[in-house]
């Protein structure tokens, strides 16, 4: 089981990756002009990607919740999201559950 230092590093790497991806508007077709996307990757303290982590993105204001698992390279993606404020939850075996509130997604 990882120590608290590993858990902190996992949290930091998830946030860093997600923050960068959430700020950049997606280059989508015109029909997708009113939606946002949110993607990132989950890594441990050594930089190794974490596959099969459970990732949840929810918005109380929009009444939606999306769930995904990281792929074999630790990546995940949530396409076609309405603009709004979201909470991210990441869970995986051997680490504490990570939650980040106040993630704002904007369109274009």
N, C-alpha and C positions, 0 to 999 in steps of 0.2 A: 504494500500500500504506500503511495507517495506521501512524502512529508508535506508540511504546510508550505514550504518554499516551492515545491513543485506545483501545488495548487495555485499559488499566487502567480507563478509564471504562466500557467495555462490561462488564467483569467486575463492577464495582461496581453498575451498574444492574441486571444480571441478578440478583445476590445480593439486593439490596434488595427487588426485586419478589417474588422467590421466597420469601424469608424471611417476608414479610408473609402471603403466600398459604398457606404451609405451616402457620402457626400457627393460622389461623382454621379451625375445623371446618366441613365442608360441610353445607349444609342439604339432606339427601337423604331419600328415602323410607325407611320403616322397614326394608325389605329391604337397604338399603345401610348400616345402622347399624354394621356391623363393618368398614367400609372407609374409607380416606382418599383424598383427591385432592390433586394438586399441579399448580399452574398458574402461569404468569408470562408475562413478555414480555422480549424481547431488544432493547436499544437501543444505539446508538453514543454516542460522547462528546458529540455535539451534541444528543442526545435523539431523533434519528431512529430509528424502529423498523427492525429488521433482518429482512426476510422471508427465507424458505427456509434459515434456519440449522438445522443438525442438532442436535437435543437428545436426549440419552440419560439415562435415569434407571435406575440399577441398584442391587440389594441383594445382596451376597454372602451375607448371613445367610439371606435368603429364596430365593436362587437364581433371581432374576428380573431381567430387563432389558427396558425399554420404550424404544422409539425414536419420535421425532416430528420434524416439521419445523415451523418457525414459519410462520404464515399470512401473508397480505399485509400485516398490521398488526403482525407480529412476535410474535404471541401463540402460546402452546402450552398443552396441558393433558394431564395423565395422570390419568384417573379410575380408580376402583375398585382402589386399591392397598392391600395389607395394611400394617398398622402395622409400622414397623421403621426401620432406619437405611439411608440411601441415599447414593449418589454421583451427582452431576450432572455431565455433560460437555456443553459447547456448542462446536460447530465451525461456522465459516462462512468463506467466502473472504475473504482480506485481513486476518484476525485470527488471533492465536495461539489454540490450543485452550485452553479454560478448563475446569478441573476443581474441584469443590467436594465434599469428603468430609464425612461426619458429619452429614448432614441427617436429622433425626429427624421422622418422621411419626407422629402419634398419632390415635387415633379418639376423637371426641367429647368 
